[in-house]
Amino acid sequence: MKRKKNKRSLTILLILLTIVAILYFFIPSGPVLKDRPSGIEGDWKFYFTYSNDTSLIYRGNMNVNTADSLMVTFEIFAPHSTRAEKLKARQVQINDKNISGTLLYDRYKIRGGYLEEHFSLDLKTDDTFEGEGHCIQNCAEGTENATIYWFGSKTPD
């Protein structure tokens, strides 16, 4: 009787593990786009600045990939820096006219936590964008209430 119960438990466990493995490997990791916006996928060059100090210009690249699931990645160069910070956008929402989400700067901590910023980029018909953002939490000193102004353009294929 005990042996039969152990076999049944083992069988159920194996079935559950198989289901978890199937879900893990076959379901996309990000949100799936049912209707892919045209012209949004690819590489974009951008720069942004904070409203309280427009002399500091951050530059970088953004990649939008909608092949299997939605993924937006950023490579940001701080002013006077040659090392890029590579970030994956979170909570991304996208349509033909806008990309929005949050960026978590997880390389260093500010006041015990990671800097997190919101962005909203309005796409233009000429493959450019303008947008705004703001710091959500663990802001760098002086940027707590500053608006972040974004500008960019799509790089040719």
Salt bridges, closest charged atoms under 4 A:
GLU75 OE2 - LYS86 NZ 3.98
GLU116 OE2 - ARG90 NH2 3.42
GLU144 OE2 - ARG111 NH2 3.45
